[in-house]
Amino acid sequence: MFFDPAYFLYIAPALLLAFWAQMRVKSTFAQAQKVAVPLSGAGAARHILDAAGLQNVAIEQIPGQLSDHYDPRAKVLRLSQEVYNTRSCAAVGIAAHEAGHALQDAHNYAPLVVRNAAVPAATFGGNASMFMLIGGFIFQFEPLILLGIAAFACVVVFQLVNLPVEFNASSRAKLLLVDHGIVADQDMVYVNRVLNAAAWTYVAGTLQAVLTLLYYIMRYSGRD
């Protein structure tokens, strides 16, 4: 089942989009890293958070490249070394995006609340669905197949809810960087390119999840 060439045909558009998006992120990030700004990524994030009254949100440096994220449970914004220390349009763009998530959390932004609530189901679905589907198809046990499809559907729902969360964080970041004078108007083009390229990676991930679910449904429908 899972070595079926049809599966790769199903998800080929998502794989191609993901490859293009990753290349686009790397190229736009490299370009934007060359454009200097007054604050580092950590400095920009701290300024944005403090201005919003979020002094309780900590900022930490973590290893990895573009491993930046906001942890809503710990109320910590974690930035990769390159973003944390560098004074560039790329660094402040990524940092402001993550700060945007902290603002969403503070304001109980509805899609973020739904996304956070969906994390356990999505995690379970991502881990267990394949085992259910393999077992269901091997033993021709229809309830287990349907349970596996339903479990993976939780992943798809999470990905769909995640899109507006990420798009909104980027929109907030762009406005905040201009409003706080962190990036000059003429240099915002570099920030826009980085964040827009990153947005396509989320679109690619969502598309792959949707196409994978359609593949599972197709296999179930034609399993005989």
N, C-alpha and C positions, 0 to 999 in steps of 0.2 A: 504493500500500500504506500509506504512512505518513501519508496524508491521509484515510484511511478513517474516517468518523464512528464506526464500530464500535469503533475504538481508544479514543476518548474515552468511549464508553459503558462499555467494559471498565474503564478506570481512574478513572471518575467517583467511586466511593466513596473511593478513595485521595486524589484531589484535594480532595474536600470535607473529609475528615478532616485533611489537611495544612493547609488554610485555617483550619479551626477551631482546630487545635493552635497555629498561629502567632499567631492572635489571642489565644488563651489564654496563651501564653508572654508576649506583650507586656503583657497586662493584669495578670497575676500578678506579673511582674517589676516593673512600675510600683508596684504596691501594696507589695511587699516592700522596695522601695528606700526607702520612707518609714519603715521600722522600723529604728532605729539599734541597732548592736552595738559592742562595744569595739574590734574589729579591722577593718582594711580587708580586702578580698579577698586582696591580696598578703600581708598580715600573717597572716591565718588559714591560708593555704596554707603559708606558711613555718613556722608553728607546727606544723601537722600533719606536714609532711615531716620537720622536725627531730626531732619526737617519735618518728617511725618510723625514725630513723637514716639519713634520706635527705638529708643535707646536700649531697651531690653533685648533687642535682637543682636546677637554677637556675630562677629565676622571671623572666620578661621581660614588659614591657608592649608590646602591639602595637595597631595601629589597628583600627578597625572596631567594630561593635556585636554583642555576643554572638559574637565570633570566637574565643572561648577554646578552647584545646585543649592536649593533652599530646603532645609529640613523643618517642616512645620511642627513636628513634635518637640524637637529640641529648641526651636526658635533660633536657629543658627543658619547663617548664610556662609556657605563653604565655597571658596574660590581657589582655582588652580594657581600654582606659583606664577605662571606667565601672566594671568589676569590680575592677581593680587598685587604684584609689584610694579607692573608696567604702566607708564603714563602714555596711553595711546587711545585712539578712537576705538580700536578693537577691544581693549581691556575694559574701558568704561562702558562700552555698549553691552558686553556680556554681564558685567557686574550690575548694571542698572536693570537688566532683564531679570536677574535673580532677585534684586531688591524689589522689583515689581511683584514678584511672587509673595514676598513678605508683606507688602501692602495689601495684596489680595487677601492674604490670611488675616491680617488685622481688621479688614473691612468685611470679613465673612462673604467674600465674593462667591456667589452661588455655585458656578461651575467648579470652583476649587473645592468647595465643601463636598459636592457630589463626587468629584474625583478622589478625594481623600477617603471618602466612605467606601468607594469601589475598590480601593487598593487590595484589601484582603481577598475579595472574590476573584479579582484579576490575577493575583499571585497564585492562588489555588488553581484557578483555571489554566494558567500557563504551565504550571508544574504537573498537574494531574491529567489534563485532557488527552495528551498523547498516549499515556498508559491505558486510559479507559478505551480509547479508540482502537488501539492495537489489540487489547484483550477482547473487545467487542467483535472486531472483524475476525480474529483468529477462531473464536468460539461461536461465531455467528449468533451472538447474544444481543438482540436489538435494543433492549433497555440500556445496556452499557454503552452502546454506540451513541444513542440519543443523549445520554448523560454526558458523554465526552464532548459532543457537539455543543450542548448547553454550557458546559464548563468553559469551552473556548470562546463561546459567545460573550462571556464576561470580559475576556481580554479585549474583544472588539468594542464593547460598550465603553470600557476604560479609555481606549485609544480615541474614540469619537468624542468623549467628554474632555479629554486632554487637549484637543485642538484649540477650542476657544480659550482655555486657560493659558496656553502658550502664546497665542496671538495677542491676547489682552496684555500679557506681561511685556511683550515687545512694544505694543502701542504705548503703554505707560512709560517704558524706558525712554522711548524717543521723545516724548513730551517732557519728561523730567530732566533729561540732559540739557534740553534747550532752556526750560524754565529756570533751572538753577545755574545757567551760564557755564556748564561744565564743557560743553562742546559748542563751538561757533556754528552759526547757521550754515556757512559754506562748507563746513567739514562734516555735517550730518549725513551727507551722501555716503560716506564710508561706514558710518554706523548702520545706516539703512541697509546697505549691501550685506553686511555681516548678519544682521538679525533676520533679514528676508531669506538669506541662504539657509540659516538655521531652521527657519520655519518649514522649509521644504523637506528637511529630514523628518520632522514630525508627520508631515503629510505622507511621506513614503512609508513610514512605519505603520500608519493607520491603513493605508492602501494594502500593504502586505497582509495585515491581520484580516481585513475584509475579504481579500481574495483567497486566503487560506481557509476561512470559514466557508466560503462558497465551494471550494474544492472538497472539503469534508462533506458538505451537503450533497454534492454531486456524486461522490463515492458511495454515500449511504443510499441515495436514490437508485443508483445502478449497481448495487452490491451483488445482485444475483447474476 
